[in-house]
Amino acid sequence: ICDVEKEKLPFKDNSVDEILTVDLINHLKFQDFPRAIKEWKRVLKTGGILIIDIDDIVGHAKALIKAKTKEEFEWVLLTIYCHGRDKYDFHHWGFSPTYLNQLLKEYNFKCIWIKRNYIKHAYPSFQIKYENK
């Protein structure tokens, strides 16, 4: 485990074939997101793979609009904001496939595919596979 907000990943430059993040990036503060991306970029080999699994903020917004009961409304709010049990258990930012692609393009990652069932969750989510160019 590595605190990507403060530490470098414990890998040499250009040494990692693949990185899989599951429900991670929305727990980073927006200002710390570029540092994480730069670290992944640093350790990934050219042609290496980055797979990001993340909540879909647009899907959450649609579910919130459709919520009819108190329980449905609270469940969607829980998926948007997270549990808040400790300082890491909060969602600081939201992502959609389009928005995330725009951000990763700035770091020269090439989108290979976008899926919604590569990793299954009980809430709206998506996964994107990138190649490090």
DSSP file with accessible surface (Angstrom, degrees, kcal/mol):
  #  RESIDUE AA STRUCTURE BP1 BP2  ACC     N-H-->O    O-->H-N    N-H-->O    O-->H-N    TCO  KAPPA ALPHA  PHI   PSI    X-CA   Y-CA   Z-CA
    1    1 A I              0   0  224      0, 0.0     2,-0.4     0, 0.0     0, 0.0   0.000 360.0 360.0 360.0 138.7    0.0    0.0    0.0
    2    2 A C        -     0   0   30      5,-0.0     2,-1.3     7,-0.0     7,-0.1  -0.999 360.0-127.7-137.9 133.6    1.3    3.4   -0.9
    3    3 A D    >>  -     0   0   33     -2,-0.4     4,-3.1     1,-0.2     3,-2.0  -0.698  24.7-169.2 -79.9  94.9   -0.1    6.8   -0.1
    4    4 A V  T 34 S+     0   0   16     -2,-1.3    -1,-0.2     1,-0.3    35,-0.1   0.637  80.8  65.7 -66.8 -12.2   -0.2    8.2   -3.7
    5    5 A E  T 34 S+     0   0   35      1,-0.1    -1,-0.3    -3,-0.1    -2,-0.1   0.729 123.1  11.7 -76.3 -22.1   -0.9   11.7   -2.3
    6    6 A K  T <4 S+     0   0  137     -3,-2.0     2,-0.3     1,-0.1    -2,-0.2   0.635 117.2  60.6-127.1 -27.2    2.5   11.8   -0.6
    7    7 A E  S  < S-     0   0  100     -4,-3.1     2,-0.2     1,-0.0    -1,-0.1  -0.764  70.0-118.7-114.4 157.1    4.8    9.0   -1.7
    8    8 A K        -     0   0  128     -2,-0.3    -5,-0.1     1,-0.1    -3,-0.1  -0.611  45.3-100.1 -81.6 149.1    6.4    7.7   -4.9
    9    9 A L        -     0   0   23     -2,-0.2     2,-1.9     1,-0.1    -1,-0.1  -0.469  34.4-115.4 -66.5 144.1    5.4    4.2   -5.9
   10   10 A P  S    S+     0   0  104      0, 0.0     2,-0.3     0, 0.0    -1,-0.1  -0.191  82.6  99.1 -81.7  50.4    8.1    1.7   -4.9
   11   11 A F  S    S-     0   0  108     -2,-1.9     3,-0.1     5,-0.0    -2,-0.1  -0.967  74.8-108.7-133.4 151.7    9.0    0.8   -8.5
   12   12 A K    >   -     0   0  174     -2,-0.3     3,-0.9     1,-0.1     4,-0.2  -0.346  51.6 -81.7 -71.9 158.1   11.7    1.8  -10.9
   13   13 A D  T 3  S+     0   0  107      1,-0.2    30,-0.3     2,-0.1    -1,-0.1  -0.288 112.5   5.8 -56.7 140.9   10.9    4.0  -13.9
   14   14 A N  T 3  S+     0   0   87     28,-2.9    -1,-0.2    30,-0.3    30,-0.2   0.855  98.8 114.4  54.9  43.3    9.5    2.1  -16.8
   15   15 A S    <   +     0   0   47     28,-1.7     2,-0.4    -3,-0.9    29,-0.2   0.502  46.2  84.8-122.2  -6.8    9.3   -1.2  -14.9
   16   16 A V  E     -a   44   0A  22     27,-3.0    29,-2.8    -4,-0.2     3,-0.1  -0.850  48.9-165.7-110.0 133.9    5.6   -2.1  -14.6
   17   17 A D  E    S+     0   0A 105     -2,-0.4    32,-2.6     1,-0.3     2,-0.3   0.831  74.0   8.1 -80.8 -38.4    3.5   -4.0  -17.2
   18   18 A E  E     -a   49   0A 106     30,-0.2     2,-0.4     2,-0.0    -1,-0.3  -0.996  53.1-164.0-150.9 142.9    0.0   -3.3  -15.8
   19   19 A I  E     -a   50   0A  24     30,-2.5    32,-3.0    -2,-0.3     2,-0.5  -0.996   7.9-169.6-125.7 132.4   -1.7   -1.2  -13.2
   20   20 A L  E     -a   51   0A  91     -2,-0.4     2,-0.5    30,-0.2    32,-0.2  -0.990   2.6-171.8-121.3 121.2   -5.3   -1.9  -12.0
   21   21 A T  E     -a   52   0A   9     30,-2.7    32,-2.5    -2,-0.5     2,-0.5  -0.967   4.4-163.7-112.5 130.9   -7.0    0.7   -9.8
   22   22 A V  E    S-a   53   0A  72     -2,-0.5    32,-0.2    30,-0.2    30,-0.0  -0.967  70.9 -27.4-118.5 115.9  -10.4   -0.3   -8.3
   23   23 A D  S    S+     0   0   42     30,-1.5    31,-0.2    -2,-0.5    -1,-0.2   0.877 105.8 115.9  49.6  49.6  -12.5    2.5   -6.9
   24   24 A L    >   +     0   0   58     29,-0.7     3,-2.4     2,-0.1     4,-0.4   0.818  51.0  61.6-110.5 -51.0   -9.5    4.6   -6.1
   25   25 A I  G >  S+     0   0    1      1,-0.3     3,-1.1    28,-0.3    67,-0.1   0.763  97.8  59.0 -65.6 -25.3   -9.3    7.9   -8.0
   26   26 A N  G 3  S+     0   0    3      1,-0.2    66,-3.2    66,-0.1    67,-1.1   0.669 100.2  60.2 -76.0 -10.2  -12.5    9.4   -6.7
   27   27 A H  G <  S+     0   0   35     -3,-2.4     2,-0.3    64,-0.3    -1,-0.2   0.546  90.6  88.3 -88.4  -7.8  -11.0    9.1   -3.2
   28   28 A L  S <  S-     0   0    8     -3,-1.1    64,-0.2    -4,-0.4     2,-0.1  -0.676  88.7-110.9 -86.9 144.7   -8.1   11.3   -4.3
   29   29 A K    >>  -     0   0   84     -2,-0.3     3,-1.7     1,-0.1     4,-1.0  -0.462  32.1-114.5 -67.4 147.3   -8.4   15.1   -3.9
   30   30 A F  G >4 S+     0   0   80      1,-0.3     3,-0.8    62,-0.3    -1,-0.1   0.885 116.7  54.0 -54.4 -40.1   -8.7   16.7   -7.3
   31   31 A Q  G 34 S+     0   0  136      1,-0.2     4,-0.3     2,-0.2    -1,-0.3   0.715 108.3  50.6 -70.1 -18.0   -5.3   18.5   -6.8
   32   32 A D  G <> S+     0   0   34     -3,-1.7     4,-1.7     1,-0.1    -1,-0.2   0.598  88.3  83.6 -92.6 -12.9   -3.6   15.1   -6.0
   33   33 A F  H <X S+     0   0    5     -4,-1.0     4,-2.4    -3,-0.8     5,-0.2   0.929  86.9  53.0 -59.1 -46.4   -5.0   13.3   -9.1
   34   34 A P  H  > S+     0   0   40      0, 0.0     4,-2.7     0, 0.0    -1,-0.2   0.892 106.3  54.6 -59.3 -35.4   -2.2   14.6  -11.5
   35   35 A R  H  > S+     0   0   79     -4,-0.3     4,-2.1     2,-0.2    -2,-0.2   0.925 108.7  47.9 -62.8 -42.9    0.4   13.3   -9.1
   36   36 A A  H  X S+     0   0    0     -4,-1.7     4,-2.6     2,-0.2     5,-0.2   0.938 112.3  48.8 -62.8 -45.9   -1.1    9.8   -9.1
   37   37 A I  H  X S+     0   0    0     -4,-2.4     4,-2.8     1,-0.2    -2,-0.2   0.922 110.8  50.6 -60.9 -43.6   -1.3    9.9  -12.9
   38   38 A K  H  X S+     0   0  125     -4,-2.7     4,-2.3    -5,-0.2    -1,-0.2   0.888 110.4  50.1 -63.2 -37.6    2.3   11.1  -13.2
   39   39 A E  H  X S+     0   0   11     -4,-2.1     4,-2.2     2,-0.2     5,-0.2   0.918 111.5  47.3 -66.7 -43.0    3.5    8.3  -10.9
   40   40 A W  H  X S+     0   0    8     -4,-2.6     4,-2.1     1,-0.2    -2,-0.2   0.925 113.2  49.5 -62.7 -42.5    1.6    5.6  -12.9
   41   41 A K  H  < S+     0   0   53     -4,-2.8    -2,-0.2    -5,-0.2    -1,-0.2   0.904 109.6  52.7 -61.3 -41.3    3.1    7.1  -16.1
   42   42 A R  H  < S+     0   0   49     -4,-2.3   -28,-2.9    -5,-0.2    -2,-0.2   0.922 115.9  36.8 -62.7 -45.1    6.6    7.0  -14.6
   43   43 A V  H  < S+     0   0    1     -4,-2.2   -27,-3.0   -30,-0.3   -28,-1.7   0.769  96.8  94.2 -85.4 -23.8    6.5    3.3  -13.5
   44   44 A L  E  < S-a   16   0A   2     -4,-2.1   -30,-0.3    -5,-0.2   -27,-0.2  -0.457  75.7-123.8 -71.2 138.9    4.5    2.0  -16.5
   45   45 A K  E >   -     0   0A  78    -29,-2.8     3,-2.8    -2,-0.2    87,-0.3  -0.377  41.7 -85.6 -69.5 156.6    6.5    0.6  -19.4
   46   46 A T  E 3  S+     0   0A 108      1,-0.3    87,-0.2   -32,-0.1    -1,-0.1  -0.496 126.3  22.8 -60.7 129.4    5.9    2.1  -22.9
   47   47 A G  E 3  S+     0   0A  33     85,-3.4    -1,-0.3     1,-0.3    86,-0.1   0.390  96.7 143.3  85.9  -3.0    2.9    0.0  -24.1
   48   48 A G  E <   -     0   0A   5     -3,-2.8    84,-2.8    84,-0.2     2,-0.4  -0.222  48.6-116.7 -67.0 162.1    2.0   -0.8  -20.5
   49   49 A I  E     -aB  18 131A  30    -32,-2.6   -30,-2.5    82,-0.2     2,-0.5  -0.846  22.5-170.9-110.7 135.6   -1.6   -1.0  -19.5
   50   50 A L  E     -aB  19 130A   0     80,-2.3    80,-3.2    -2,-0.4     2,-0.5  -0.994   6.9-171.2-121.1 119.5   -3.6    1.1  -17.0
   51   51 A I  E     -aB  20 129A   3    -32,-3.0   -30,-2.7    -2,-0.5     2,-0.5  -0.971   3.9-166.9-113.0 123.6   -7.1   -0.1  -16.1
   52   52 A I  E     -aB  21 128A   0     76,-2.5    76,-2.2    -2,-0.5     2,-0.5  -0.952   5.1-169.7-113.6 123.6   -9.2    2.3  -14.1
   53   53 A D  E     +aB  22 127A   0    -32,-2.5   -30,-1.5    -2,-0.5   -29,-0.7  -0.952  25.1 154.4-108.6 129.5  -12.4    1.1  -12.4
   54   54 A I  E     - B   0 126A   1     72,-2.5    72,-2.4    -2,-0.5    -2,-0.0  -0.996  46.6 -89.7-155.5 154.5  -14.5    4.0  -11.0
   55   55 A D  E     - B   0 125A   8     -2,-0.3     2,-0.8    70,-0.2    40,-0.5  -0.359  40.4-125.2 -60.9 147.8  -17.9    5.1  -10.0
   56   56 A D     >  -     0   0    9     68,-2.0     4,-2.2     1,-0.2    40,-0.2  -0.860  18.2-165.6-100.4 106.0  -19.9    6.8  -12.8
   57   57 A I  H  > S+     0   0   60     38,-2.4     4,-2.3    -2,-0.8    -1,-0.2   0.847  89.9  54.1 -63.4 -32.2  -21.0   10.2  -11.5
   58   58 A V  H  > S+     0   0   67     37,-0.3     4,-2.4     2,-0.2    -1,-0.2   0.927 108.1  49.7 -67.8 -41.4  -23.5   10.6  -14.4
   59   59 A G  H  > S+     0   0   14      1,-0.2     4,-2.3     2,-0.2    -2,-0.2   0.895 110.4  50.8 -62.0 -39.2  -25.0    7.2  -13.5
   60   60 A H  H  X S+     0   0    2     -4,-2.2     4,-2.5     2,-0.2    -1,-0.2   0.914 108.7  51.2 -63.7 -42.9  -25.3    8.4   -9.9
   61   61 A A  H  X S+     0   0   47     -4,-2.3     4,-2.2     2,-0.2    -2,-0.2   0.921 110.6  48.7 -61.9 -42.1  -27.0   11.6  -11.0
   62   62 A K  H  X S+     0   0  129     -4,-2.4     4,-1.8     1,-0.2    -1,-0.2   0.912 111.8  49.2 -63.6 -41.6  -29.5    9.7  -13.1
   63   63 A A  H  X S+     0   0   27     -4,-2.3     4,-1.1     1,-0.2    -2,-0.2   0.888 109.1  53.2 -65.6 -36.7  -30.2    7.3  -10.1
   64   64 A L  H  < S+     0   0   50     -4,-2.5     3,-0.5     1,-0.2    -2,-0.2   0.922 108.4  49.4 -64.7 -41.3  -30.7   10.3   -7.8
   65   65 A I  H  < S+     0   0  142     -4,-2.2    -1,-0.2     1,-0.2    -2,-0.2   0.884 113.8  46.7 -64.3 -36.0  -33.2   11.8  -10.1
   66   66 A K  H  < S+     0   0  152     -4,-1.8    -1,-0.2    -5,-0.2    -2,-0.2   0.634  83.0 118.8 -81.8 -15.1  -35.1    8.5  -10.3
   67   67 A A     <  +     0   0   23     -4,-1.1     3,-0.0    -3,-0.5    -3,-0.0  -0.306  32.4 172.2 -58.3 130.0  -35.0    7.9   -6.5
   68   68 A K        +     0   0  174     -2,-0.0     2,-0.2     1,-0.0    -1,-0.2   0.705  56.0  51.7-109.8 -31.4  -38.6    7.7   -5.2
   69   69 A T  S  > S-     0   0   60      1,-0.1     4,-2.5     0, 0.0     5,-0.2  -0.673  84.1-112.9-109.4 165.2  -38.2    6.5   -1.6
   70   70 A K  H  > S+     0   0  131     -2,-0.2     4,-2.8     1,-0.2     5,-0.2   0.910 118.8  51.8 -58.3 -42.2  -36.1    7.8    1.3
   71   71 A E  H  > S+     0   0  126      2,-0.2     4,-2.3     1,-0.2    -1,-0.2   0.908 110.0  47.4 -64.9 -42.6  -34.0    4.5    1.1
   72   72 A E  H  > S+     0   0   92      2,-0.2     4,-2.2     1,-0.2    -1,-0.2   0.930 113.4  48.7 -64.3 -43.0  -33.3    4.9   -2.6
   73   73 A F  H  X S+     0   0   96     -4,-2.5     4,-2.4     1,-0.2    -2,-0.2   0.939 113.1  46.5 -62.2 -46.5  -32.3    8.5   -2.1
   74   74 A E  H  X S+     0   0   96     -4,-2.8     4,-2.4     1,-0.2    -1,-0.2   0.877 109.7  54.4 -66.4 -37.3  -30.0    7.7    0.8
   75   75 A W  H  X S+     0   0  108     -4,-2.3     4,-2.1    -5,-0.2    -1,-0.2   0.936 109.9  46.7 -62.0 -44.5  -28.4    4.8   -1.1
   76   76 A V  H  X S+     0   0    6     -4,-2.2     4,-2.1     1,-0.2    -2,-0.2   0.929 111.5  51.0 -65.4 -42.3  -27.6    7.0   -4.0
   77   77 A L  H  X S+     0   0   52     -4,-2.4     4,-2.9     1,-0.2     5,-0.4   0.908 108.5  53.1 -61.1 -38.6  -26.1    9.7   -1.8
   78   78 A L  H  X S+     0   0   68     -4,-2.4     4,-2.4     1,-0.2    -1,-0.2   0.909 109.6  48.0 -62.0 -40.5  -24.0    7.0   -0.1
   79   79 A T  H  < S+     0   0   14     -4,-2.1    -1,-0.2     2,-0.2    -2,-0.2   0.829 114.7  46.7 -72.1 -28.5  -22.6    5.9   -3.4
   80   80 A I  H  < S+     0   0   28     -4,-2.1    -2,-0.2    -5,-0.2    -1,-0.2   0.944 128.5  22.0 -74.7 -49.7  -21.9    9.5   -4.4
   81   81 A Y  H  < S-     0   0  143     -4,-2.9    10,-1.6    -5,-0.2    -2,-0.2   0.643 101.2-136.5 -96.2 -19.1  -20.2   10.6   -1.2
   82   82 A C     <  -     0   0   20     -4,-2.4    -1,-0.2    -5,-0.4    -2,-0.1  -0.164  38.7 -62.2  81.6-178.2  -19.1    7.3    0.3
   83   83 A H        -     0   0   98     -4,-0.1    -1,-0.2     1,-0.1     7,-0.2   0.803  50.4-145.5 -76.1 -35.3  -19.4    6.2    3.9
   84   84 A G        +     0   0   29      5,-2.7     6,-0.1    -3,-0.2    -2,-0.1   0.799  48.6 141.8  73.6  29.9  -17.2    8.8    5.6
   85   85 A R  S    S-     0   0  180      4,-0.3     2,-0.3     1,-0.1     5,-0.1   0.758  73.1  -4.4 -75.4 -26.3  -15.9    6.4    8.3
   86   86 A D  S >  S-     0   0   88      3,-0.0     3,-1.4     0, 0.0    -2,-0.1  -0.898  92.0 -76.8-152.6-176.3  -12.4    7.9    8.2
   87   87 A K  T 3  S+     0   0  137      1,-0.3     3,-0.2    -2,-0.3    -2,-0.0   0.682 128.7  45.7 -67.1 -15.9  -10.4   10.4    6.3
   88   88 A Y  T 3  S+     0   0  117      1,-0.2     2,-0.8     3,-0.0    -1,-0.3   0.532  91.7  83.7 -97.7  -9.4   -9.9    8.1    3.3
   89   89 A D  S <  S+     0   0   16     -3,-1.4    -5,-2.7    -7,-0.1     2,-0.3  -0.288  72.9  92.8 -95.8  48.1  -13.6    7.0    3.1
   90   90 A F  S    S-     0   0   93     -2,-0.8     2,-0.7    -3,-0.2    -8,-0.2  -0.985  71.5-128.3-134.4 147.4  -14.9   10.0    1.1
   91   91 A H        +     0   0   25    -10,-1.6   -64,-0.3    -2,-0.3   -65,-0.1  -0.887  24.7 179.8 -93.5 120.4  -15.3   10.6   -2.6
   92   92 A H        +     0   0   72    -66,-3.2     2,-0.3    -2,-0.7   -62,-0.3   0.611  63.7  14.5 -94.1 -17.4  -13.6   13.9   -3.4
   93   93 A W        -     0   0  104    -67,-1.1     2,-0.3   -64,-0.1    -1,-0.1  -0.962  66.6-130.8-152.9 164.7  -14.4   14.0   -7.1
   94   94 A G        -     0   0   24     -2,-0.3     2,-0.3    -3,-0.1   -38,-0.1  -0.920  17.6-164.6-125.2 153.0  -16.5   12.5   -9.8
   95   95 A F        -     0   0    3    -40,-0.5   -38,-2.4    -2,-0.3   -37,-0.3  -0.976  10.3-170.0-137.0 147.1  -15.8   11.0  -13.2
   96   96 A S     >  -     0   0   20     -2,-0.3     4,-2.9   -40,-0.2     5,-0.3  -0.852  43.3-105.2-120.5 164.5  -17.6   10.0  -16.3
   97   97 A P  H  > S+     0   0   16      0, 0.0     4,-2.4     0, 0.0     5,-0.2   0.931 121.2  48.4 -57.2 -42.4  -15.9    8.1  -19.2
   98   98 A T  H  > S+     0   0   94      2,-0.2     4,-2.0     1,-0.2     5,-0.1   0.944 113.9  45.2 -63.5 -47.7  -15.7   11.2  -21.3
   99   99 A Y  H  > S+     0   0   63      2,-0.2     4,-2.1     1,-0.2    -1,-0.2   0.936 113.5  48.9 -63.3 -46.4  -14.3   13.4  -18.6
  100  100 A L  H  X S+     0   0    0     -4,-2.9     4,-2.8     1,-0.2     5,-0.3   0.918 109.8  52.8 -62.8 -40.1  -11.7   10.7  -17.5
  101  101 A N  H  X S+     0   0   38     -4,-2.4     4,-2.1    -5,-0.3    -1,-0.2   0.898 107.4  51.8 -61.4 -40.3  -10.6   10.2  -21.1
  102  102 A Q  H  X S+     0   0  112     -4,-2.0     4,-1.0    -5,-0.2    -1,-0.2   0.919 112.2  46.4 -62.0 -42.0  -10.1   13.9  -21.5
  103  103 A L  H  < S+     0   0   21     -4,-2.1     3,-0.5     1,-0.2     4,-0.4   0.935 114.2  45.8 -65.9 -46.1   -7.9   14.0  -18.4
  104  104 A L  H ><>S+     0   0    0     -4,-2.8     5,-1.6     1,-0.2     3,-1.3   0.816 103.6  63.4 -71.6 -27.4   -5.8   10.9  -19.4
  105  105 A K  H ><5S+     0   0  163     -4,-2.1     3,-1.9     1,-0.3    -1,-0.2   0.866  94.0  62.6 -62.3 -34.1   -5.3   12.1  -22.9
  106  106 A E  T 3<5S+     0   0  142     -4,-1.0    -1,-0.3    -3,-0.5    -2,-0.2   0.720 104.1  48.7 -62.7 -21.6   -3.4   15.1  -21.5
  107  107 A Y  T < 5S-     0   0   52     -3,-1.3    -1,-0.3    -4,-0.4    -2,-0.2   0.146 122.5-105.5-105.0  15.7   -0.9   12.5  -20.1
  108  108 A N  T < 5 +     0   0   81     -3,-1.9    25,-1.6     1,-0.2     2,-0.4   0.854  68.1 149.1  65.5  38.6   -0.5   10.7  -23.4
  109  109 A F  E   < -C  132   0A   9     -5,-1.6     2,-0.5    23,-0.2    -1,-0.2  -0.880  38.8-141.1 -98.5 138.4   -2.6    7.6  -22.5
  110  110 A K  E     -C  131   0A 107     21,-2.8    21,-2.7    -2,-0.4     2,-0.4  -0.870  14.9-127.1-102.5 126.4   -4.5    5.9  -25.4
  111  111 A C  E     +C  130   0A  48     -2,-0.5    19,-0.2    19,-0.2     3,-0.1  -0.557  28.1 176.0 -72.9 126.1   -7.9    4.6  -24.6
  112  112 A I  E     -     0   0A  69     17,-3.6     2,-0.3     1,-0.4    18,-0.2   0.829  63.3 -18.6 -95.7 -47.2   -8.2    0.9  -25.6
  113  113 A W  E     -C  129   0A  48     16,-1.2    16,-2.3     2,-0.0     2,-0.4  -0.989  47.3-143.6-157.2 161.2  -11.8    0.2  -24.4
  114  114 A I  E     +C  128   0A  76     -2,-0.3     2,-0.3    14,-0.2    14,-0.2  -0.999  28.4 171.7-126.4 129.1  -14.5    1.3  -22.1
  115  115 A K  E     -C  127   0A  83     12,-2.9    12,-3.1    -2,-0.4     4,-0.1  -0.918  31.2-160.6-134.1 161.2  -16.7   -1.2  -20.3
  116  116 A R  S    S+     0   0  133     -2,-0.3     9,-0.2    10,-0.2    -1,-0.1   0.338  93.5  42.0-119.0   2.7  -19.4   -1.2  -17.6
  117  117 A N  S    S+     0   0  102     10,-0.1     3,-0.2     3,-0.1     9,-0.1   0.238  75.1 101.3-134.8  12.2  -19.1   -4.9  -16.6
  118  118 A Y  S    S+     0   0  112      1,-0.3     2,-0.4     9,-0.1    -2,-0.0   0.914 104.8  18.5 -62.9 -42.0  -15.4   -5.7  -16.5
  119  119 A I  S    S-     0   0   40     -4,-0.1     2,-0.4     2,-0.0    -1,-0.3  -0.998  93.2-137.4-125.9 126.1  -15.7   -5.4  -12.8
  120  120 A K        +     0   0  166     -2,-0.4     2,-0.3    -3,-0.2    -3,-0.1  -0.690  26.4 171.9 -92.7 136.9  -19.2   -5.6  -11.4
  121  121 A H        -     0   0   57     -2,-0.4     4,-0.1     2,-0.2    -2,-0.0  -0.898  42.6-121.1-132.6 165.5  -20.5   -3.3   -8.7
  122  122 A A  S    S+     0   0   87     -2,-0.3    -2,-0.0     2,-0.1     3,-0.0   0.332  97.8  55.1 -87.8   6.4  -23.9   -2.6   -7.1
  123  123 A Y  S    S-     0   0   49    -44,-0.0    -2,-0.2   -47,-0.0     2,-0.1  -0.883 107.0 -72.6-133.5 163.6  -23.7    1.0   -8.2
  124  124 A P        +     0   0   35      0, 0.0   -68,-2.0     0, 0.0     2,-0.3  -0.379  68.7 147.2 -61.3 128.5  -23.1    2.8  -11.6
  125  125 A S  E     -B   55   0A   8    -70,-0.3     2,-0.3    -9,-0.2   -70,-0.2  -0.950  28.6-159.6-152.8 170.6  -19.5    2.3  -12.6
  126  126 A F  E     -B   54   0A   0    -72,-2.4   -72,-2.5    -2,-0.3     2,-0.4  -0.971   8.9-143.9-151.2 163.9  -17.2    1.9  -15.6
  127  127 A Q  E     -BC  53 115A   0    -12,-3.1   -12,-2.9    -2,-0.3     2,-0.4  -0.992  10.7-165.5-131.4 140.8  -13.8    0.7  -16.4
  128  128 A I  E     -BC  52 114A   0    -76,-2.2   -76,-2.5    -2,-0.4     2,-0.5  -0.997   8.4-151.6-129.7 132.8  -11.4    2.1  -19.0
  129  129 A K  E     -BC  51 113A  58    -16,-2.3   -17,-3.6    -2,-0.4   -16,-1.2  -0.910  20.0-174.0-103.2 125.4   -8.3    0.3  -20.3
  130  130 A Y  E     -BC  50 111A   2    -80,-3.2   -80,-2.3    -2,-0.5     2,-0.4  -0.881  18.4-141.8-117.8 152.5   -5.4    2.6  -21.4
  131  131 A E  E     -BC  49 110A  64    -21,-2.7   -21,-2.8    -2,-0.3     2,-0.7  -0.936  22.8-125.8-109.6 136.2   -2.1    2.0  -23.1
  132  132 A N  E       C   0 109A   6    -84,-2.8   -85,-3.4    -2,-0.4   -84,-0.2  -0.697 360.0 360.0 -80.5 113.5    0.9    4.1  -22.0
  133  133 A K              0   0  116    -25,-1.6   -85,-0.0    -2,-0.7    -1,-0.0  -0.453 360.0 360.0 -88.4 360.0    2.2    5.7  -25.2
